[in-house]
Amino acid sequence: MDRKTELMEFVKEELLHGRKSDLRDDEDLLSAGIIDSLGILQLVGFVEKRYGVQVPDEDVVYENFHSIRALADYLGRN
């Protein structure tokens, strides 16, 4: 399973509890109200644990976390 798919599954299962099955990888998670600040923290925790990376506070910004695609791109760069 690639990163985008893993991230998508985490968001769907853990943050949305299966409520939105048609989530797109380019959908704006924050503007659409799909996740909030607590959801971002949960997503950071998942990323750090699953991929063994440390996400510095300064990297937890809209540009890196607004969509599944943006987060996967961020992980690919770091």
PDB file with one MODEL, atoms N, CA, C and O in Angstrom:
MODEL        1
ATOM      1  N   MET A   1       0.855  -1.182   0.000  1.00  0.00           N
ATOM      2  CA  MET A   1       0.000   0.000   0.000  1.00  0.00           C
ATOM      3  C   MET A   1       0.896   1.240   0.000  1.00  0.00           C
ATOM      4  O   MET A   1       1.827   1.335   0.800  1.00  0.00           O
ATOM      5  N   ASP A   2       0.619   2.175  -0.885  1.00  0.00           N
ATOM      6  CA  ASP A   2       1.442   3.384  -0.942  1.00  0.00           C
ATOM      7  C   ASP A   2       1.019   4.385   0.140  1.00  0.00           C
ATOM      8  O   ASP A   2      -0.008   4.216   0.798  1.00  0.00           O
ATOM      9  N   ARG A   3       1.825   5.416   0.304  1.00  0.00           N
ATOM     10  CA  ARG A   3       1.575   6.409   1.369  1.00  0.00           C
ATOM     11  C   ARG A   3       0.211   7.061   1.260  1.00  0.00           C
ATOM     12  O   ARG A   3      -0.519   7.165   2.245  1.00  0.00           O
ATOM     13  N   LYS A   4      -0.127   7.500   0.056  1.00  0.00           N
ATOM     14  CA  LYS A   4      -1.417   8.182  -0.107  1.00  0.00           C
ATOM     15  C   LYS A   4      -2.570   7.280   0.325  1.00  0.00           C
ATOM     16  O   LYS A   4      -3.506   7.727   0.988  1.00  0.00           O
ATOM     17  N   THR A   5      -2.492   6.023  -0.051  1.00  0.00           N
ATOM     18  CA  THR A   5      -3.550   5.077   0.308  1.00  0.00           C
ATOM     19  C   THR A   5      -3.589   4.860   1.810  1.00  0.00           C
ATOM     20  O   THR A   5      -4.667   4.822   2.404  1.00  0.00           O
ATOM     21  N   GLU A   6      -2.425   4.719   2.431  1.00  0.00           N
ATOM     22  CA  GLU A   6      -2.376   4.540   3.892  1.00  0.00           C
ATOM     23  C   GLU A   6      -2.931   5.760   4.618  1.00  0.00           C
ATOM     24  O   GLU A   6      -3.695   5.623   5.573  1.00  0.00           O
ATOM     25  N   LEU A   7      -2.552   6.937   4.173  1.00  0.00           N
ATOM     26  CA  LEU A   7      -3.053   8.167   4.787  1.00  0.00           C
ATOM     27  C   LEU A   7      -4.561   8.294   4.598  1.00  0.00           C
ATOM     28  O   LEU A   7      -5.280   8.676   5.520  1.00  0.00           O
ATOM     29  N   MET A   8      -5.029   7.973   3.408  1.00  0.00           N
ATOM     30  CA  MET A   8      -6.456   8.028   3.110  1.00  0.00           C
ATOM     31  C   MET A   8      -7.222   7.075   4.027  1.00  0.00           C
ATOM     32  O   MET A   8      -8.254   7.443   4.586  1.00  0.00           O
ATOM     33  N   GLU A   9      -6.720   5.859   4.178  1.00  0.00           N
ATOM     34  CA  GLU A   9      -7.387   4.875   5.033  1.00  0.00           C
ATOM     35  C   GLU A   9      -7.406   5.335   6.483  1.00  0.00           C
ATOM     36  O   GLU A   9      -8.411   5.160   7.172  1.00  0.00           O
ATOM     37  N   PHE A  10      -6.309   5.922   6.957  1.00  0.00           N
ATOM     38  CA  PHE A  10      -6.277   6.421   8.334  1.00  0.00           C
ATOM     39  C   PHE A  10      -7.332   7.505   8.537  1.00  0.00           C
ATOM     40  O   PHE A  10      -8.086   7.468   9.509  1.00  0.00           O
ATOM     41  N   VAL A  11      -7.383   8.459   7.628  1.00  0.00           N
ATOM     42  CA  VAL A  11      -8.355   9.551   7.760  1.00  0.00           C
ATOM     43  C   VAL A  11      -9.776   8.994   7.729  1.00  0.00           C
ATOM     44  O   VAL A  11     -10.605   9.365   8.560  1.00  0.00           O
ATOM     45  N   LYS A  12     -10.058   8.116   6.786  1.00  0.00           N
ATOM     46  CA  LYS A  12     -11.411   7.558   6.672  1.00  0.00           C
ATOM     47  C   LYS A  12     -11.809   6.754   7.907  1.00  0.00           C
ATOM     48  O   LYS A  12     -12.909   6.916   8.435  1.00  0.00           O
ATOM     49  N   GLU A  13     -10.904   5.885   8.364  1.00  0.00           N
ATOM     50  CA  GLU A  13     -11.247   4.968   9.450  1.00  0.00           C
ATOM     51  C   GLU A  13     -11.146   5.605  10.828  1.00  0.00           C
ATOM     52  O   GLU A  13     -12.037   5.429  11.659  1.00  0.00           O
ATOM     53  N   GLU A  14     -10.077   6.338  11.076  1.00  0.00           N
ATOM     54  CA  GLU A  14      -9.820   6.838  12.425  1.00  0.00           C
ATOM     55  C   GLU A  14     -10.388   8.231  12.693  1.00  0.00           C
ATOM     56  O   GLU A  14     -10.792   8.530  13.817  1.00  0.00           O
ATOM     57  N   LEU A  15     -10.419   9.062  11.691  1.00  0.00           N
ATOM     58  CA  LEU A  15     -10.890  10.431  11.901  1.00  0.00           C
ATOM     59  C   LEU A  15     -12.339  10.626  11.465  1.00  0.00           C
ATOM     60  O   LEU A  15     -13.081  11.389  12.084  1.00  0.00           O
ATOM     61  N   LEU A  16     -12.734   9.941  10.410  1.00  0.00           N
ATOM     62  CA  LEU A  16     -14.104  10.079   9.912  1.00  0.00           C
ATOM     63  C   LEU A  16     -14.992   8.906  10.311  1.00  0.00           C
ATOM     64  O   LEU A  16     -16.209   8.947  10.130  1.00  0.00           O
ATOM     65  N   HIS A  17     -14.381   7.874  10.849  1.00  0.00           N
ATOM     66  CA  HIS A  17     -15.115   6.683  11.301  1.00  0.00           C
ATOM     67  C   HIS A  17     -16.038   6.145  10.208  1.00  0.00           C
ATOM     68  O   HIS A  17     -17.176   5.755  10.470  1.00  0.00           O
ATOM     69  N   GLY A  18     -15.520   6.132   8.976  1.00  0.00           N
ATOM     70  CA  GLY A  18     -16.256   5.579   7.848  1.00  0.00           C
ATOM     71  C   GLY A  18     -17.386   6.435   7.304  1.00  0.00           C
ATOM     72  O   GLY A  18     -18.155   5.967   6.464  1.00  0.00           O
ATOM     73  N   ARG A  19     -17.509   7.681   7.760  1.00  0.00           N
ATOM     74  CA  ARG A  19     -18.632   8.532   7.345  1.00  0.00           C
ATOM     75  C   ARG A  19     -18.508   9.075   5.927  1.00  0.00           C
ATOM     76  O   ARG A  19     -19.518   9.453   5.333  1.00  0.00           O
ATOM     77  N   LYS A  20     -17.310   9.126   5.369  1.00  0.00           N
ATOM     78  CA  LYS A  20     -17.132   9.721   4.029  1.00  0.00           C
ATOM     79  C   LYS A  20     -16.272   8.781   3.198  1.00  0.00           C
ATOM     80  O   LYS A  20     -15.046   8.788   3.310  1.00  0.00           O
ATOM     81  N   SER A  21     -16.901   7.990   2.382  1.00  0.00           N
ATOM     82  CA  SER A  21     -16.157   7.006   1.605  1.00  0.00           C
ATOM     83  C   SER A  21     -15.603   7.568   0.298  1.00  0.00           C
ATOM     84  O   SER A  21     -14.736   6.949  -0.318  1.00  0.00           O
ATOM     85  N   ASP A  22     -16.090   8.729  -0.133  1.00  0.00           N
ATOM     86  CA  ASP A  22     -15.672   9.295  -1.416  1.00  0.00           C
ATOM     87  C   ASP A  22     -14.607  10.386  -1.274  1.00  0.00           C
ATOM     88  O   ASP A  22     -14.532  11.290  -2.107  1.00  0.00           O
ATOM     89  N   LEU A  23     -13.802  10.307  -0.247  1.00  0.00           N
ATOM     90  CA  LEU A  23     -12.744  11.283   0.001  1.00  0.00           C
ATOM     91  C   LEU A  23     -11.711  11.235  -1.130  1.00  0.00           C
ATOM     92  O   LEU A  23     -11.245  10.160  -1.508  1.00  0.00           O
ATOM     93  N   ARG A  24     -11.363  12.397  -1.658  1.00  0.00           N
ATOM     94  CA  ARG A  24     -10.351  12.497  -2.719  1.00  0.00           C
ATOM     95  C   ARG A  24      -9.008  12.891  -2.109  1.00  0.00           C
ATOM     96  O   ARG A  24      -8.969  13.534  -1.060  1.00  0.00           O
ATOM     97  N   ASP A  25      -7.923  12.515  -2.749  1.00  0.00           N
ATOM     98  CA  ASP A  25      -6.602  12.832  -2.199  1.00  0.00           C
ATOM     99  C   ASP A  25      -6.259  14.316  -2.306  1.00  0.00           C
ATOM    100  O   ASP A  25      -5.343  14.788  -1.633  1.00  0.00           O
ATOM    101  N   ASP A  26      -6.988  15.060  -3.148  1.00  0.00           N
ATOM    102  CA  ASP A  26      -6.734  16.498  -3.281  1.00  0.00           C
ATOM    103  C   ASP A  26      -7.781  17.347  -2.556  1.00  0.00           C
ATOM    104  O   ASP A  26      -7.753  18.575  -2.642  1.00  0.00           O
ATOM    105  N   GLU A  27      -8.694  16.702  -1.848  1.00  0.00           N
ATOM    106  CA  GLU A  27      -9.748  17.429  -1.136  1.00  0.00           C
ATOM    107  C   GLU A  27      -9.157  18.196   0.045  1.00  0.00           C
ATOM    108  O   GLU A  27      -8.333  17.664   0.789  1.00  0.00           O
ATOM    109  N   ASP A  28      -9.579  19.434   0.210  1.00  0.00           N
ATOM    110  CA  ASP A  28      -9.074  20.271   1.302  1.00  0.00           C
ATOM    111  C   ASP A  28      -9.726  19.832   2.610  1.00  0.00           C
ATOM    112  O   ASP A  28     -10.890  20.136   2.872  1.00  0.00           O
ATOM    113  N   LEU A  29      -8.965  19.120   3.415  1.00  0.00           N
ATOM    114  CA  LEU A  29      -9.477  18.525   4.649  1.00  0.00           C
ATOM    115  C   LEU A  29      -9.916  19.565   5.663  1.00  0.00           C
ATOM    116  O   LEU A  29     -10.882  19.351   6.397  1.00  0.00           O
ATOM    117  N   LEU A  30      -9.224  20.673   5.709  1.00  0.00           N
ATOM    118  CA  LEU A  30      -9.524  21.705   6.701  1.00  0.00           C
ATOM    119  C   LEU A  30     -10.696  22.580   6.267  1.00  0.00           C
ATOM    120  O   LEU A  30     -11.650  22.762   7.025  1.00  0.00           O
ATOM    121  N   SER A  31     -10.629  23.115   5.065  1.00  0.00           N
ATOM    122  CA  SER A  31     -11.699  24.000   4.589  1.00  0.00           C
ATOM    123  C   SER A  31     -13.039  23.284   4.493  1.00  0.00           C
ATOM    124  O   SER A  31     -14.088  23.889   4.718  1.00  0.00           O
ATOM    125  N   ALA A  32     -13.006  22.001   4.161  1.00  0.00           N
ATOM    126  CA  ALA A  32     -14.241  21.220   4.035  1.00  0.00           C
ATOM    127  C   ALA A  32     -14.765  20.751   5.390  1.00  0.00           C
ATOM    128  O   ALA A  32     -15.836  20.151   5.472  1.00  0.00           O
ATOM    129  N   GLY A  33     -14.004  21.028   6.455  1.00  0.00           N
ATOM    130  CA  GLY A  33     -14.437  20.618   7.788  1.00  0.00           C
ATOM    131  C   GLY A  33     -14.297  19.129   8.038  1.00  0.00           C
ATOM    132  O   GLY A  33     -14.924  18.589   8.950  1.00  0.00           O
ATOM    133  N   ILE A  34     -13.487  18.464   7.242  1.00  0.00           N
ATOM    134  CA  ILE A  34     -13.295  17.025   7.391  1.00  0.00           C
ATOM    135  C   ILE A  34     -12.475  16.725   8.634  1.00  0.00           C
ATOM    136  O   ILE A  34     -12.761  15.777   9.365  1.00  0.00           O
ATOM    137  N   ILE A  35     -11.451  17.544   8.868  1.00  0.00           N
ATOM    138  CA  ILE A  35     -10.684  17.425  10.111  1.00  0.00           C
ATOM    139  C   ILE A  35     -10.495  18.814  10.712  1.00  0.00           C
ATOM    140  O   ILE A  35     -10.604  19.832  10.029  1.00  0.00           O
ATOM    141  N   ASP A  36     -10.212  18.822  12.000  1.00  0.00           N
ATOM    142  CA  ASP A  36      -9.966  20.072  12.721  1.00  0.00           C
ATOM    143  C   ASP A  36      -8.573  19.997  13.340  1.00  0.00           C
ATOM    144  O   ASP A  36      -7.779  19.129  12.976  1.00  0.00           O
ATOM    145  N   SER A  37      -8.272  20.890  14.264  1.00  0.00           N
ATOM    146  CA  SER A  37      -6.931  20.926  14.855  1.00  0.00           C
ATOM    147  C   SER A  37      -6.609  19.633  15.602  1.00  0.00           C
ATOM    148  O   SER A  37      -5.464  19.181  15.578  1.00  0.00           O
ATOM    149  N   LEU A  38      -7.581  19.039  16.254  1.00  0.00           N
ATOM    150  CA  LEU A  38      -7.348  17.760  16.934  1.00  0.00           C
ATOM    151  C   LEU A  38      -7.059  16.669  15.909  1.00  0.00           C
ATOM    152  O   LEU A  38      -6.207  15.809  16.131  1.00  0.00           O
ATOM    153  N   GLY A  39      -7.765  16.707  14.798  1.00  0.00           N
ATOM    154  CA  GLY A  39      -7.513  15.754  13.724  1.00  0.00           C
ATOM    155  C   GLY A  39      -6.111  15.892  13.161  1.00  0.00           C
ATOM    156  O   GLY A  39      -5.473  14.894  12.825  1.00  0.00           O
ATOM    157  N   ILE A  40      -5.629  17.116  13.054  1.00  0.00           N
ATOM    158  CA  ILE A  40      -4.254  17.349  12.591  1.00  0.00           C
ATOM    159  C   ILE A  40      -3.270  16.697  13.556  1.00  0.00           C
ATOM    160  O   ILE A  40      -2.321  16.040  13.127  1.00  0.00           O
ATOM    161  N   LEU A  41      -3.489  16.875  14.854  1.00  0.00           N
ATOM    162  CA  LEU A  41      -2.600  16.263  15.847  1.00  0.00           C
ATOM    163  C   LEU A  41      -2.623  14.746  15.738  1.00  0.00           C
ATOM    164  O   LEU A  41      -1.578  14.103  15.841  1.00  0.00           O
ATOM    165  N   GLN A  42      -3.789  14.172  15.533  1.00  0.00           N
ATOM    166  CA  GLN A  42      -3.889  12.722  15.366  1.00  0.00           C
ATOM    167  C   GLN A  42      -3.166  12.278  14.096  1.00  0.00           C
ATOM    168  O   GLN A  42      -2.505  11.240  14.083  1.00  0.00           O
ATOM    169  N   LEU A  43      -3.290  13.048  13.057  1.00  0.00           N
ATOM    170  CA  LEU A  43      -2.615  12.741  11.800  1.00  0.00           C
ATOM    171  C   LEU A  43      -1.100  12.824  11.960  1.00  0.00           C
ATOM    172  O   LEU A  43      -0.376  11.972  11.445  1.00  0.00           O
ATOM    173  N   VAL A  44      -0.622  13.832  12.660  1.00  0.00           N
ATOM    174  CA  VAL A  44       0.815  13.955  12.936  1.00  0.00           C
ATOM    175  C   VAL A  44       1.293  12.738  13.728  1.00  0.00           C
ATOM    176  O   VAL A  44       2.331  12.160  13.406  1.00  0.00           O
ATOM    177  N   GLY A  45       0.551  12.350  14.753  1.00  0.00           N
ATOM    178  CA  GLY A  45       0.918  11.183  15.552  1.00  0.00           C
ATOM    179  C   GLY A  45       0.989   9.918  14.716  1.00  0.00           C
ATOM    180  O   GLY A  45       1.912   9.119  14.874  1.00  0.00           O
ATOM    181  N   PHE A  46       0.028   9.730  13.834  1.00  0.00           N
ATOM    182  CA  PHE A  46       0.024   8.566  12.950  1.00  0.00           C
ATOM    183  C   PHE A  46       1.250   8.581  12.048  1.00  0.00           C
ATOM    184  O   PHE A  46       1.942   7.571  11.919  1.00  0.00           O
ATOM    185  N   VAL A  47       1.518   9.716  11.426  1.00  0.00           N
ATOM    186  CA  VAL A  47       2.653   9.844  10.506  1.00  0.00           C
ATOM    187  C   VAL A  47       3.961   9.543  11.237  1.00  0.00           C
ATOM    188  O   VAL A  47       4.800   8.801  10.726  1.00  0.00           O
ATOM    189  N   GLU A  48       4.134  10.107  12.411  1.00  0.00           N
ATOM    190  CA  GLU A  48       5.377   9.896  13.158  1.00  0.00           C
ATOM    191  C   GLU A  48       5.550   8.426  13.532  1.00  0.00           C
ATOM    192  O   GLU A  48       6.645   7.876  13.415  1.00  0.00           O
ATOM    193  N   LYS A  49       4.492   7.806  13.973  1.00  0.00           N
ATOM    194  CA  LYS A  49       4.575   6.399  14.378  1.00  0.00           C
ATOM    195  C   LYS A  49       4.728   5.477  13.173  1.00  0.00           C
ATOM    196  O   LYS A  49       5.587   4.596  13.177  1.00  0.00           O
ATOM    197  N   ARG A  50       3.920   5.667  12.162  1.00  0.00           N
ATOM    198  CA  ARG A  50       3.901   4.767  11.003  1.00  0.00           C
ATOM    199  C   ARG A  50       5.168   4.868  10.168  1.00  0.00           C
ATOM    200  O   ARG A  50       5.689   3.854   9.703  1.00  0.00           O
ATOM    201  N   TYR A  51       5.666   6.083   9.973  1.00  0.00           N
ATOM    202  CA  TYR A  51       6.805   6.279   9.077  1.00  0.00           C
ATOM    203  C   TYR A  51       8.115   6.550   9.804  1.00  0.00           C
ATOM    204  O   TYR A  51       9.153   6.731   9.166  1.00  0.00           O
ATOM    205  N   GLY A  52       8.075   6.580  11.134  1.00  0.00           N
ATOM    206  CA  GLY A  52       9.299   6.758  11.909  1.00  0.00           C
ATOM    207  C   GLY A  52       9.979   8.093  11.685  1.00  0.00           C
ATOM    208  O   GLY A  52      11.206   8.186  11.714  1.00  0.00           O
ATOM    209  N   VAL A  53       9.184   9.123  11.463  1.00  0.00           N
ATOM    210  CA  VAL A  53       9.733  10.463  11.258  1.00  0.00           C
ATOM    211  C   VAL A  53       9.260  11.380  12.374  1.00  0.00           C
ATOM    212  O   VAL A  53       8.243  11.123  13.019  1.00  0.00           O
ATOM    213  N   GLN A  54       9.998  12.437  12.589  1.00  0.00           N
ATOM    214  CA  GLN A  54       9.601  13.478  13.534  1.00  0.00           C
ATOM    215  C   GLN A  54       9.121  14.670  12.716  1.00  0.00           C
ATOM    216  O   GLN A  54       9.861  15.191  11.882  1.00  0.00           O
ATOM    217  N   VAL A  55       7.900  15.097  12.948  1.00  0.00           N
ATOM    218  CA  VAL A  55       7.359  16.256  12.240  1.00  0.00           C
ATOM    219  C   VAL A  55       7.547  17.470  13.141  1.00  0.00           C
ATOM    220  O   VAL A  55       6.847  17.606  14.145  1.00  0.00           O
ATOM    221  N   PRO A  56       8.485  18.357  12.797  1.00  0.00           N
ATOM    222  CA  PRO A  56       8.710  19.544  13.625  1.00  0.00           C
ATOM    223  C   PRO A  56       7.473  20.447  13.639  1.00  0.00           C
ATOM    224  O   PRO A  56       6.711  20.494  12.673  1.00  0.00           O
ATOM    225  N   ASP A  57       7.294  21.150  14.736  1.00  0.00           N
ATOM    226  CA  ASP A  57       6.143  22.051  14.871  1.00  0.00           C
ATOM    227  C   ASP A  57       6.035  23.023  13.699  1.00  0.00           C
ATOM    228  O   ASP A  57       4.934  23.319  13.233  1.00  0.00           O
ATOM    229  N   GLU A  58       7.174  23.518  13.226  1.00  0.00           N
ATOM    230  CA  GLU A  58       7.139  24.503  12.141  1.00  0.00           C
ATOM    231  C   GLU A  58       6.673  23.896  10.810  1.00  0.00           C
ATOM    232  O   GLU A  58       6.339  24.632   9.881  1.00  0.00           O
ATOM    233  N   ASP A  59       6.650  22.565  10.711  1.00  0.00           N
ATOM    234  CA  ASP A  59       6.162  21.912   9.495  1.00  0.00           C
ATOM    235  C   ASP A  59       4.662  21.608   9.547  1.00  0.00           C
ATOM    236  O   ASP A  59       4.069  21.224   8.539  1.00  0.00           O
ATOM    237  N   VAL A  60       4.060  21.780  10.710  1.00  0.00           N
ATOM    238  CA  VAL A  60       2.619  21.537  10.850  1.00  0.00           C
ATOM    239  C   VAL A  60       1.887  22.809  10.420  1.00  0.00           C
ATOM    240  O   VAL A  60       1.396  23.587  11.239  1.00  0.00           O
ATOM    241  N   VAL A  61       1.839  22.982   9.103  1.00  0.00           N
ATOM    242  CA  VAL A  61       1.229  24.165   8.500  1.00  0.00           C
ATOM    243  C   VAL A  61       0.243  23.725   7.416  1.00  0.00           C
ATOM    244  O   VAL A  61       0.278  22.592   6.936  1.00  0.00           O
ATOM    245  N   TYR A  62      -0.620  24.641   7.054  1.00  0.00           N
ATOM    246  CA  TYR A  62      -1.657  24.370   6.054  1.00  0.00           C
ATOM    247  C   TYR A  62      -1.076  23.752   4.784  1.00  0.00           C
ATOM    248  O   TYR A  62      -1.632  22.785   4.263  1.00  0.00           O
ATOM    249  N   GLU A  63       0.006  24.283   4.288  1.00  0.00           N
ATOM    250  CA  GLU A  63       0.586  23.817   3.026  1.00  0.00           C
ATOM    251  C   GLU A  63       0.915  22.331   3.056  1.00  0.00           C
ATOM    252  O   GLU A  63       0.819  21.659   2.029  1.00  0.00           O
ATOM    253  N   ASN A  64       1.299  21.809   4.214  1.00  0.00           N
ATOM    254  CA  ASN A  64       1.690  20.403   4.325  1.00  0.00           C
ATOM    255  C   ASN A  64       0.543  19.475   4.704  1.00  0.00           C
ATOM    256  O   ASN A  64       0.622  18.272   4.455  1.00  0.00           O
ATOM    257  N   PHE A  65      -0.514  20.006   5.296  1.00  0.00           N
ATOM    258  CA  PHE A  65      -1.556  19.148   5.858  1.00  0.00           C
ATOM    259  C   PHE A  65      -2.956  19.420   5.317  1.00  0.00           C
ATOM    260  O   PHE A  65      -3.922  18.873   5.848  1.00  0.00           O
ATOM    261  N   HIS A  66      -3.098  20.236   4.290  1.00  0.00           N
ATOM    262  CA  HIS A  66      -4.452  20.567   3.824  1.00  0.00           C
ATOM    263  C   HIS A  66      -5.120  19.446   3.043  1.00  0.00           C
ATOM    264  O   HIS A  66      -6.344  19.432   2.911  1.00  0.00           O
ATOM    265  N   SER A  67      -4.339  18.506   2.523  1.00  0.00           N
ATOM    266  CA  SER A  67      -4.928  17.382   1.786  1.00  0.00           C
ATOM    267  C   SER A  67      -4.041  16.152   1.946  1.00  0.00           C
ATOM    268  O   SER A  67      -2.891  16.246   2.375  1.00  0.00           O
ATOM    269  N   ILE A  68      -4.592  15.014   1.598  1.00  0.00           N
ATOM    270  CA  ILE A  68      -3.824  13.767   1.623  1.00  0.00           C
ATOM    271  C   ILE A  68      -2.639  13.886   0.666  1.00  0.00           C
ATOM    272  O   ILE A  68      -1.527  13.476   0.999  1.00  0.00           O
ATOM    273  N   ARG A  69      -2.873  14.436  -0.502  1.00  0.00           N
ATOM    274  CA  ARG A  69      -1.796  14.592  -1.487  1.00  0.00           C
ATOM    275  C   ARG A  69      -0.687  15.495  -0.951  1.00  0.00           C
ATOM    276  O   ARG A  69       0.494  15.178  -1.097  1.00  0.00           O
ATOM    277  N   ALA A  70      -1.059  16.619  -0.331  1.00  0.00           N
ATOM    278  CA  ALA A  70      -0.057  17.540   0.224  1.00  0.00           C
ATOM    279  C   ALA A  70       0.770  16.854   1.305  1.00  0.00           C
ATOM    280  O   ALA A  70       1.985  17.042   1.372  1.00  0.00           O
ATOM    281  N   LEU A  71       0.125  16.068   2.143  1.00  0.00           N
ATOM    282  CA  LEU A  71       0.850  15.373   3.207  1.00  0.00           C
ATOM    283  C   LEU A  71       1.771  14.305   2.629  1.00  0.00           C
ATOM    284  O   LEU A  71       2.907  14.164   3.082  1.00  0.00           O
ATOM    285  N   ALA A  72       1.307  13.561   1.648  1.00  0.00           N
ATOM    286  CA  ALA A  72       2.155  12.555   1.004  1.00  0.00           C
ATOM    287  C   ALA A  72       3.353  13.219   0.325  1.00  0.00           C
ATOM    288  O   ALA A  72       4.466  12.698   0.386  1.00  0.00           O
ATOM    289  N   ASP A  73       3.133  14.357  -0.316  1.00  0.00           N
ATOM    290  CA  ASP A  73       4.238  15.100  -0.942  1.00  0.00           C
ATOM    291  C   ASP A  73       5.231  15.570   0.111  1.00  0.00           C
ATOM    292  O   ASP A  73       6.442  15.471  -0.086  1.00  0.00           O
ATOM    293  N   TYR A  74       4.722  16.080   1.230  1.00  0.00           N
ATOM    294  CA  TYR A  74       5.592  16.513   2.334  1.00  0.00           C
ATOM    295  C   TYR A  74       6.454  15.348   2.805  1.00  0.00           C
ATOM    296  O   TYR A  74       7.663  15.499   2.981  1.00  0.00           O
ATOM    297  N   LEU A  75       5.840  14.194   3.009  1.00  0.00           N
ATOM    298  CA  LEU A  75       6.594  13.026   3.477  1.00  0.00           C
ATOM    299  C   LEU A  75       7.638  12.597   2.456  1.00  0.00           C
ATOM    300  O   LEU A  75       8.721  12.147   2.828  1.00  0.00           O
ATOM    301  N   GLY A  76       7.324  12.732   1.183  1.00  0.00           N
ATOM    302  CA  GLY A  76       8.282  12.392   0.134  1.00  0.00           C
ATOM    303  C   GLY A  76       9.494  13.308   0.116  1.00  0.00           C
ATOM    304  O   GLY A  76      10.578  12.908  -0.309  1.00  0.00           O
ATOM    305  N   ARG A  77       9.309  14.534   0.577  1.00  0.00           N
ATOM    306  CA  ARG A  77      10.418  15.500   0.617  1.00  0.00           C
ATOM    307  C   ARG A  77      11.261  15.362   1.872  1.00  0.00           C
ATOM    308  O   ARG A  77      12.386  15.860   1.908  1.00  0.00           O
ATOM    309  N   ASN A  78      10.755  14.708   2.893  1.00  0.00           N
ATOM    310  CA  ASN A  78      11.452  14.653   4.182  1.00  0.00           C
ATOM    311  C   ASN A  78      11.785  13.247   4.609  1.00  0.00           C
ATOM    312  O   ASN A  78      12.371  13.048   5.673  1.00  0.00           O
TER     313      ASN A  78
ENDMDL
END
